[in-house]
Amino acid sequence: SVPEGAILLMQRDTPLFVAQYARYVLGVRPDTKLIHTSRLPSSDYPGVVSTVFPELSIPGVRGEMFVTEFLKENSEKFAIASITRLPAPQGWLWVPHGLVFLLTQERDLPSARELVMTNDDLWAQFHDPGSGLLSRYSHLMLADIRDVYATARIELGKTLVKAGMLVEAKRQFESAIALE
């Protein structure tokens, strides 16, 4: 569900490993700028990012403000997706978009109805993590994939509660429960 040419901020072992393997080994979505979010503020990783993705802007600040500044400096040029809500620059919000959040300017926020329709379309395209091996055996590593899907459903549900769309929110929460 990541837009073409986007920056994808990943963390957590299973989603990060799977995304890195798909991008760098299998060559899936080479247009995506895949970044290990937890390493962004470290002393060495911004240099790695600027070498691999020279088109990205690397802020001069370090420490806890680095990620927010990174988002601010790159949000005008690239779509930015994240597997989790990170501190967003002023005037920007994280909007649920399938398995990720999209950094979106407040003035460009979709209506609640548009949010539901977009996410329903995305979810209809995803693989059912409860099929295959996980339908018969709760393999430890694979079971974590269900957690990623459930977390995304819960986050969408929480957003819909805030929008007053309780029936739609309940549907998302029930889908999350079914995954777990």
C-alpha positions as CSV (number, residue, x, y, z in Angstrom):
1,S,0.0,0.0,0.0
2,V,3.0,2.3,-0.3
3,P,2.9,4.9,-3.1
4,E,5.4,4.7,-5.9
5,G,8.7,6.3,-5.1
6,A,7.9,6.7,-1.4
7,I,10.1,6.7,1.6
8,L,9.1,3.7,3.7
9,L,10.1,3.9,7.4
10,M,10.2,0.4,9.0
11,Q,11.0,-1.1,12.4
12,R,10.2,-4.3,14.3
13,D,12.1,-7.4,13.4
14,T,9.7,-9.3,11.2
15,P,8.3,-6.5,9.0
16,L,11.7,-4.9,8.6
17,F,13.4,-8.1,7.7
18,V,10.7,-9.1,5.3
19,A,10.7,-5.7,3.6
20,Q,14.5,-5.6,3.4
21,Y,14.6,-9.1,1.9
22,A,11.9,-8.3,-0.6
23,R,13.5,-5.0,-1.7
24,Y,17.2,-5.9,-1.7
25,V,17.3,-9.6,-2.4
26,L,14.1,-10.2,-4.5
27,G,14.1,-6.7,-6.2
28,V,10.5,-6.0,-5.2
29,R,9.6,-2.3,-5.3
30,P,13.1,-0.9,-6.0
31,D,11.4,2.5,-6.3
32,T,10.9,2.5,-2.5
33,K,13.4,4.2,-0.2
34,L,13.4,1.6,2.6
35,I,14.7,3.1,5.9
36,H,15.3,1.4,9.3
37,T,13.6,4.0,11.5
38,S,15.2,3.0,14.8
39,R,18.6,3.6,13.3
40,L,17.9,7.0,11.8
41,P,19.1,9.0,14.8
42,S,22.3,7.0,15.3
43,S,25.7,8.5,14.4
44,D,26.5,6.3,11.4
45,Y,23.1,5.5,9.7
46,P,22.3,8.9,8.2
47,G,25.6,8.6,6.2
48,V,24.5,5.2,5.0
49,V,21.1,6.6,4.0
50,S,22.7,9.5,2.1
51,T,24.9,7.1,0.2
52,V,22.1,4.6,-0.7
53,F,19.5,7.4,-1.3
54,P,21.4,10.5,-2.3
55,E,18.1,12.2,-3.3
56,L,17.0,12.4,0.3
57,S,17.7,15.4,2.5
58,I,19.6,14.5,5.7
59,P,19.1,17.1,8.5
60,G,22.1,18.5,10.3
61,V,20.5,17.9,13.7
62,R,21.0,14.8,15.8
63,G,19.2,13.3,18.7
64,E,15.5,13.0,19.3
65,M,14.6,15.8,16.8
66,F,16.3,14.0,13.9
67,V,13.4,12.0,12.8
68,T,10.9,14.9,12.8
69,E,13.4,17.1,10.9
70,F,14.0,14.2,8.4
71,L,10.3,14.0,7.8
72,K,9.9,17.8,7.5
73,E,12.8,18.1,5.0
74,N,11.7,15.2,2.8
75,S,7.8,15.4,3.0
76,E,7.5,18.0,0.2
77,K,9.5,15.9,-2.3
78,F,8.4,12.3,-1.4
79,A,5.4,10.5,-0.1
80,I,6.4,9.1,3.3
81,A,4.9,5.9,4.7
82,S,5.6,4.3,8.1
83,I,4.7,1.1,9.9
84,T,4.1,3.2,13.0
85,R,3.1,6.7,13.9
86,L,6.2,8.8,14.5
87,P,6.4,12.4,15.8
88,A,5.1,14.4,12.8
89,P,6.1,17.9,11.8
90,Q,3.6,20.6,12.6
91,G,0.7,20.6,10.1
92,W,1.2,16.9,9.2
93,L,-0.7,13.8,10.5
94,W,-0.3,10.1,10.0
95,V,-3.3,8.6,8.1
96,P,-3.9,4.8,8.1
97,H,-3.3,3.4,4.6
98,G,-3.5,-0.4,4.6
99,L,-0.6,-1.8,6.5
100,V,1.1,1.5,6.9
101,F,0.5,5.2,7.7
102,L,0.9,7.9,5.2
103,L,2.3,11.3,6.3
104,T,-0.4,13.7,5.1
105,Q,-0.7,17.5,5.4
106,E,-3.7,18.5,7.5
107,R,-5.2,20.4,4.5
108,D,-5.1,17.2,2.4
109,L,-6.8,14.8,4.9
110,P,-9.3,12.5,3.3
111,S,-12.8,12.5,4.6
112,A,-13.7,9.6,6.9
113,R,-15.8,8.0,4.1
114,E,-12.8,8.3,1.7
115,L,-10.5,6.7,4.4
116,V,-12.8,3.7,4.7
117,M,-13.2,3.2,1.0
118,T,-9.4,3.5,0.3
119,N,-8.6,1.1,3.1
120,D,-11.3,-1.4,2.1
121,D,-9.8,-1.4,-1.4
122,L,-6.3,-2.0,-0.1
123,W,-7.3,-4.7,2.4
124,A,-9.2,-6.6,-0.4
125,Q,-5.8,-6.8,-2.2
126,F,-3.8,-8.2,0.7
127,H,-3.0,-11.9,1.3
128,D,-4.9,-13.4,4.2
129,P,-2.2,-14.1,6.9
130,G,-4.5,-16.8,8.4
131,S,-4.3,-18.9,5.3
132,G,-1.6,-21.4,4.4
133,L,0.6,-22.7,7.2
134,L,-0.9,-20.3,9.8
135,S,-4.3,-21.9,9.3
136,R,-2.9,-25.1,10.7
137,Y,0.1,-24.1,12.9
138,S,0.9,-20.9,14.8
139,H,4.6,-20.8,13.7
140,L,6.3,-18.2,16.0
141,M,7.9,-16.0,13.3
142,L,4.9,-16.2,10.9
143,A,2.4,-15.5,13.7
144,D,4.1,-12.1,14.1
145,I,2.7,-11.2,10.6
146,R,-0.8,-11.6,12.0
147,D,0.1,-9.1,14.6
148,V,1.2,-6.5,12.0
149,Y,-2.1,-7.0,10.2
150,A,-4.1,-6.8,13.5
151,T,-2.3,-3.7,14.6
152,A,-3.0,-1.9,11.3
153,R,-6.7,-2.8,11.7
154,I,-6.8,-1.5,15.3
155,E,-5.1,1.8,14.3
156,L,-7.6,2.3,11.5
157,G,-10.4,1.5,14.0
158,K,-9.1,4.0,16.5
159,T,-9.0,6.7,13.7
160,L,-12.6,5.9,12.7
161,V,-13.8,6.1,16.4
162,K,-12.3,9.7,16.5
163,A,-14.2,10.4,13.2
164,G,-17.5,9.1,14.8
165,M,-17.8,6.2,12.4
166,L,-18.5,3.6,15.1
167,V,-20.0,0.9,12.9
168,E,-16.9,1.0,10.6
169,A,-14.6,1.1,13.6
170,K,-16.2,-1.9,15.1
171,R,-15.7,-3.8,11.8
172,Q,-12.0,-3.0,12.0
173,F,-11.7,-4.1,15.6
174,E,-13.6,-7.4,14.8
175,S,-11.2,-8.0,11.9
176,A,-8.2,-7.5,14.2
177,I,-9.7,-9.9,16.8
178,A,-10.2,-12.5,14.0
179,L,-6.6,-12.2,13.1
180,E,-5.4,-12.7,16.6
